[in-house]
C-alpha cells in the first residue's frame, strides 16, 4: 500500500495555513496551495514524503537486512503499518532511526538511496520539532 509520511507539527501548520487562506477566499486557488507549500518548505524543510508500496517494502527489507538495533516497533510502524498511525516522538528512537537510514543509504542503489536519505531528512525535521510522525495511506489528496 502506498504511504505518505508527515511530520505532525508541520502538517498541522500547513493545514492551518491552508484553512486561513481558504476562509478568506472561499475557494481553492492554485496560487494559495503553492504559496502555503513553498512557505512550509522554507520553514520546515522535508516534512512530507511519499513511498509507493514497492519502495516502502523494499526499504523495509533493506532496513531489516541491515540488522541494526532500531526499535522494531518503530521500524514496523514507519515502514509496514497496517493502518494510519501516529508514531509518538521519542528522541532516542528517532535519532537512532535517522542514523540508521543515513548509514543504510550509503549501501543502497540510487532509487533506494534517495528514499533512505529522504526518510532520514523527514526524521531529522521531526527531531528538530520534537514532533510525532504520521503515516497515512495515500488517498489522492495532499493531506
MARLUM-518880 format. One line per 5 residues: their letters; for each residue x, y, z of N, C-alpha, C. Coordinates in pm, 1 decimal, decimal comma. Layout:
% residues N
A> X:Y:Z:X:Y:Z:X:Y:Z ~ ...
***
This chain:
% residues 143
XXXXX> 84,1:-117,3:0,0:0,0:0,0:0,0:89,2:124,4:0,0 ~ 65,6:217,4:-91,9:143,2:342,4:-93,8:120,8:420,2:35,4 ~ 225,4:485,6:82,6:218,7:556,2:210,7:266,4:699,5:196,2 ~ 212,8:783,7:281,6:259,9:920,7:291,4:297,4:943,9:437,8 ~ 411,7:1005,3:458,2:464,1:1033,7:591,6:461,7:1184,6:613,3
XXXXX> 421,4:1225,4:732,2:416,6:1366,9:767,0:482,5:1389,9:902,2 ~ 552,2:1500,8:915,2:592,5:1548,8:1046,5:469,1:1622,8:1099,1 ~ 412,8:1574,8:1207,8:282,3:1620,9:1255,1:274,2:1772,0:1275,4 ~ 372,6:1830,2:1340,5:368,1:1974,7:1367,9:367,8:2053,8:1237,3 ~ 445,8:2012,8:1139,7:449,1:2080,7:1010,1:316,8:2062,5:935,9
XXXXX> 259,8:1942,2:941,7:130,2:1916,5:877,4:22,1:2004,7:939,4 ~ 19,9:2013,8:1071,3:-79,3:2098,6:1138,0:-63,1:2244,1:1096,5 ~ 61,1:2292,3:1086,6:85,0:2428,7:1042,1:33,1:2446,9:900,1 ~ 64,2:2353,5:811,3:22,0:2362,0:671,8:-130,5:2363,8:661,2 ~ -197,5:2275,1:733,6:-343,9:2269,8:729,7:-404,6:2399,5:783,1
XXXXX> -347,3:2454,0:890,1:-395,8:2580,4:946,6:-376,8:2693,9:845,9 ~ -261,2:2696,6:783,3:-231,2:2799,9:683,6:-328,0:2789,9:565,7 ~ -352,4:2669,7:518,8:-446,3:2648,9:407,7:-587,0:2693,4:448,1 ~ -631,5:2653,9:565,7:-765,4:2692,5:612,2:-778,5:2843,9:624,4 ~ -674,2:2908,4:671,6:-675,6:3053,3:684,2:-691,1:3118,4:547,0
XXXXX> -614,2:3073,5:450,2:-624,7:3126,5:314,2:-762,7:3100,2:255,6 ~ -810,7:2978,6:275,7:-937,6:2940,0:214,8:-1056,6:3014,1:276,0 ~ -1051,4:3040,2:405,8:-1160,1:3115,1:469,1:-1169,2:3255,5:413,0 ~ -1055,4:3313,3:385,5:-1057,2:3449,4:333,4:-1095,7:3454,4:185,6 ~ -1075,5:3345,5:113,3:-1103,1:3345,8:-30,7:-1225,7:3263,0:-70,1
XXXXX> -1265,1:3170,2:16,2:-1377,6:3081,4:-11,6:-1363,0:3003,2:-142,3 ~ -1241,3:2969,9:-178,0:-1215,9:2888,1:-295,9:-1081,7:2817,6:-280,9 ~ -1045,1:2737,4:-379,4:-919,4:2662,4:-375,0:-824,5:2705,6:-487,3 ~ -783,7:2828,9:-488,7:-694,9:2871,8:-597,6:-558,1:2804,4:-587,7 ~ -507,7:2769,3:-701,3:-378,2:2701,9:-707,1:-267,5:2785,3:-643,1
XXXXX> -275,0:2916,1:-658,3:-170,5:3003,0:-602,9:-161,8:2991,8:-450,3 ~ -277,3:2974,8:-386,1:-280,3:2963,0:-240,9:-210,0:2835,2:-196,8 ~ -238,4:2726,4:-266,0:-175,7:2598,4:-233,2:-24,8:2607,0:-253,8 ~ 16,0:2664,3:-366,0:158,8:2676,7:-395,6:227,9:2765,0:-291,8 ~ 164,3:2875,8:-256,4:223,4:2967,6:-157,4:240,5:2898,5:-22,0
XXXXX> 136,5:2829,6:22,9:144,6:2759,7:152,0:249,3:2648,4:146,4 ~ 254,9:2576,3:34,8:352,8:2468,5:18,6:495,2:2523,2:24,0 ~ 520,8:2630,3:-52,0:654,8:2688,4:-54,4:695,1:2740,8:82,8 ~ 601,3:2804,4:152,2:630,9:2855,7:285,9:661,2:2740,9:382,5 ~ 587,5:2630,7:370,7:612,1:2516,3:459,3:751,2:2457,2:435,3
XXXXX> 794,0:2453,2:311,1:928,3:2400,4:281,1:1037,2:2492,1:336,9 ~ 1015,4:2623,3:329,0:1112,2:2718,0:385,8:1119,7:2702,4:537,7 ~ 1004,8:2688,4:599,7:1000,2:2679,4:746,1:1055,1:2547,8:799,6 ~ 1020,1:2437,7:732,5:1044,8:2306,1:791,2:1141,0:2217,1:714,4 ~ 1167,3:2244,7:588,6:1246,4:2151,1:508,2:1160,2:2030,5:472,3
XXXXX> 1218,3:1913,0:474,9:1144,0:1792,2:439,6:1049,1:1755,6:552,5 ~ 919,3:1766,7:526,4:819,5:1733,4:628,8:714,0:1636,6:576,8 ~ 720,4:1605,4:448,7:627,0:1508,8:390,9:704,4:1422,4:291,1 ~ 669,9:1296,1:286,2:737,3:1200,5:197,7:636,2:1096,9:152,8 ~ 640,5:1062,5:25,5:555,7:956,7:-28,4:643,1:840,8:-73,0
XXXXX> 598,2:720,2:-41,7:662,8:599,3:-92,1:553,6:509,5:-148,1 ~ 573,6:461,8:-271,2:476,0:365,3:-321,5:498,6:232,9:-249,3 ~ 408,4:139,0:-269,7:415,7:15,0:-192,0:544,7:-62,1:-216,7 ~ 593,7:-63,2:-339,6:718,2:-134,4:-369,9:835,6:-68,7:-298,4 ~ 842,4:64,5:-303,5:952,2:135,8:-238,3:948,5:118,9:-86,2
XXXXX> 828,4:126,0:-27,7:816,2:109,7:116,9:859,4:-30,8:159,5 ~ 814,5:-131,9:86,4:851,7:-269,4:120,9:1000,3:-294,8:96,9 ~ 1054,1:-239,0:-10,0:1197,3:-255,1:-38,8:1282,4:-188,8:69,1 ~ 1240,6:-70,4:111,9:1314,1:-1,3:217,5:1302,6:-78,5:349,2 ~ 1185,3:-134,3:376,0:1166,5:-215,9:496,9:1257,6:-338,2:494,0
XXXXX> 1265,1:-404,9:378,7:1350,3:-523,2:365,6:1497,9:-485,7:382,7 ~ 1537,9:-374,3:323,8:1677,3:-329,9:336,6:1709,8:-296,6:481,4 ~ 1617,9:-231,2:550,2:1639,5:-197,2:690,3:1649,3:-323,3:775,4 ~ 1562,5:-419,0:748,8:1565,2:-544,6:824,0:1695,3:-620,3:797,5 ~ 1738,9:-624,1:671,8:1863,2:-693,1:635,5:1984,9:-623,3:696,0
XXXXX> 1974,2:-491,7:712,3:2083,0:-415,6:771,3:2107,3:-461,4:913,9 ~ 1998,5:-504,4:979,6:2010,2:-568,2:1110,0:2055,2:-480,0:1222,8 ~ 2028,8:-350,1:1213,0:2068,9:-260,2:1320,1:1975,3:-276,5:1439,6 ~ 2009,4:-211,1:1548,1:1933,0:-226,1:1672,2:1819,3:-125,5:1684,5 ~ 1759,8:-90,2:1570,0:1646,7:2,0:1572,7:1530,6:-64,7:1644,5
XXXXX> 1459,1:11,8:1722,8:1340,7:-36,5:1791,7:1246,0:-98,3:1687,9 ~ 1223,7:-228,8:1695,9:1143,1:-298,9:1596,6:1000,9:-245,5:1587,0 ~ 945,8:-199,8:1697,2:810,2:-145,4:1694,7:805,7:-18,0:1609,6 ~ 903,7:69,5:1627,8:910,0:192,6:1548,9:933,7:158,2:1402,2 ~ 1023,2:64,5:1375,5:1051,3:20,8:1238,4:923,8:-26,7:1169,5
XXXXX> 844,2:-110,9:1236,6:722,2:-161,5:1173,4:618,9:-52,3:1153,3 ~ 610,8:40,6:1247,1:514,6:149,4:1231,3:551,6:237,6:1113,0 ~ 681,3:259,4:1095,1:723,4:350,4:988,2:711,3:286,2:850,4 ~ 748,7:161,4:835,7:756,8:104,7:700,9:653,2:-1,9:668,3 ~ 589,6:-59,3:766,7:490,0:-162,2:736,7:364,6:-145,1:822,9
XXXXX> 307,0:-25,8:823,2:187,7:-5,9:906,3:66,6:-75,5:846,0 ~ -25,3:-116,2:930,1:-146,5:-180,0:880,8:-257,9:-77,8:859,7 ~ -241,5:40,9:915,1:-341,5:146,8:902,0:-275,6:280,1:933,6 ~ -350,8:389,5:917,0:-297,3:519,7:953,7:-257,8:518,6:1100,6 ~ -143,5:576,0:1127,2:-98,6:580,3:1266,2:-8,9:699,2:1291,7
XXXXX> 1,1:731,2:1418,5:90,8:836,7:1463,5:201,8:770,3:1543,6 ~ 325,1:797,4:1504,0:440,2:743,2:1575,6:481,1:848,4:1678,6 ~ 464,4:817,7:1806,2:495,6:916,5:1909,6:643,5:955,9:1904,7 ~ 669,3:1082,7:1930,0:807,7:1129,3:1929,8:882,8:1069,0:2047,5 ~ 993,9:1008,2:2015,8:1087,2:958,1:2116,1:1226,0:995,8:2066,6
XXXXX> 1291,5:1083,6:2138,9:1419,4:1138,1:2094,9:1520,4:1028,2:2061,7 ~ 1535,9:933,0:2150,0:1634,6:826,8:2129,7:1600,1:741,0:2008,3 ~ 1475,2:696,7:1996,7:1434,4:614,4:1882,3:1448,8:689,8:1751,1 ~ 1404,9:814,7:1747,6:1410,6:891,0:1623,4:1555,6:918,9:1581,6 ~ 1640,2:952,7:1677,2:1781,0:978,1:1642,8:1848,1:851,9:1590,0
XXXXX> 1820,3:739,1:1653,1:1879,9:613,0:1607,3:1825,5:573,4:1470,7 ~ 1697,4:594,0:1449,5:1636,9:562,3:1320,6:1694,5:651,5:1210,2 ~ 1711,0:779,6:1239,8:1771,2:871,4:1142,5:1913,1:826,1:1107,1 ~ 1993,0:794,4:1208,7:2129,9:747,1:1184,6:2129,5:619,9:1101,1 ~ 2037,4:531,4:1130,5:2030,2:404,6:1056,8:1997,8:428,9:909,7
XXXXX> 1901,0:516,5:882,6:1868,5:546,9:742,6:1985,7:614,2:672,8 ~ 2058,4:700,1:743,9:2176,2:764,7:684,2:2282,7:660,4:651,4 ~ 2310,7:570,1:744,7:2410,0:465,1:721,1:2364,4:371,6:609,6 ~ 2237,8:336,0:612,5:2181,8:245,3:512,8:2188,8:305,1:372,8 ~ 2167,9:435,3:362,2:2166,7:500,0:230,6:2299,2:482,1:157,1
XXXXX> 2408,4:471,8:229,6:2539,2:455,2:164,6:2558,5:314,8:107,9 ~ 2470,1:223,3:143,4:2482,6:85,1:97,9:2380,7:47,6:-10,1 ~ 2299,3:143,4:-52,8:2189,1:112,2:-144,1:2210,5:171,5:-282,2 ~ 2133,4:119,6:-380,4:2139,0:176,0:-515,4:2069,7:311,7:-517,6 ~ 2070,6:378,6:-631,3:2029,5:519,1:-637,9:1886,0:545,6:-591,7
XXXXX> 1787,9:470,2:-639,5:1647,5:493,8:-601,2:1627,8:466,3:-452,1 ~ 1678,2:354,3:-405,8:1665,2:319,6:-264,3:1745,5:417,0:-177,5 ~ 1861,9:457,6:-225,1:1944,4:553,2:-151,2:1867,6:684,1:-133,6 ~ 1806,2:729,3:-240,6:1728,3:853,0:-235,9:1613,5:841,9:-134,8 ~ 1543,7:729,8:-134,6:1433,7:710,0:-39,2:1484,9:708,3:105,0
XXXXX> 1596,1:641,2:129,4:1653,6:635,1:263,9:1700,0:774,0:308,7 ~ 1760,6:850,1:217,0:1805,0:985,4:250,0:1686,5:1076,1:282,1 ~ 1579,9:1065,6:202,3:1460,8:1147,5:228,0:1395,4:1109,9:360,2 ~ 1393,0:980,4:391,6:1335,6:938,4:519,7:1419,6:994,5:635,0 ~ 1553,0:992,4:620,7:1640,4:1049,1:724,1:1614,2:1198,7:739,7
XXXXX> 1591,1:1269,0:629,1:1562,6:1412,5:635,2:1429,0:1439,1:704,9 ~ 1328,5:1358,4:673,6:1197,7:1373,6:737,7:1210,5:1350,1:888,3 ~ 1281,7:1246,6:926,1:1301,3:1216,7:1068,3:1380,0:1328,7:1135,7 ~ 1477,4:1385,0:1065,5:1553,8:1497,5:1119,4:1462,0:1617,1:1148,1 ~ 1369,1:1644,1:1058,1:1272,7:1752,2:1080,8:1188,7:1722,5:1203,8
XXXXX> 1143,8:1597,6:1218,0:1065,5:1559,2:1336,4:1147,2:1579,4:1464,0 ~ 1275,5:1546,6:1458,8:1363,1:1564,2:1575,3:1374,7:1712,8:1610,1 ~ 1396,8:1796,5:1509,3:1411,9:1940,6:1533,5:1286,4:2000,8:1595,4 ~ 1170,9:1946,4:1557,6:1043,7:1999,6:1607,6:988,9:1921,3:1726,5 ~ 1060,4:1815,4:1768,5:1009,7:1725,4:1873,6:868,0:1679,7:1839,3
XXXXX> 851,6:1635,7:1716,1:718,7:1606,4:1662,6:699,2:1458,6:1632,2 ~ 578,7:1410,1:1655,9:545,7:1275,4:1608,2:546,8:1272,4:1455,0 ~ 546,2:1152,9:1400,5:534,1:1133,2:1256,1:402,0:1061,4:1231,4 ~ 328,4:1110,4:1133,8:203,1:1046,8:1094,4:229,7:967,1:967,6 ~ 184,7:842,1:967,3:195,1:756,0:849,7:52,0:732,5:801,8
XXXXX> 25,9:763,9:675,7:-109,6:759,8:623,2:-114,3:691,6:487,3 ~ -210,2:604,8:465,1:-229,1:553,0:328,5:-263,0:669,1:235,6 ~ -213,1:663,0:114,0:-238,3:771,6:18,2:-381,4:757,6:-34,2 ~ -454,0:867,7:-26,3:-592,2:866,4:-73,0:-615,8:965,0:-185,2 ~ -509,1:1021,6:-239,8:-522,8:1112,3:-352,9:-521,0:1259,8:-317,5
XXX> -541,2:1295,0:-190,8:-537,0:1436,4:-154,5:-402,0:1469,8:-92,4 ~ -371,7:1599,3:-84,6:-242,3:1640,6:-28,8:-232,0:1602,9:116,9 ~ -338,0:1613,6:192,8:-335,3:1577,0:333,0:-438,1:1471,2:355,8
***
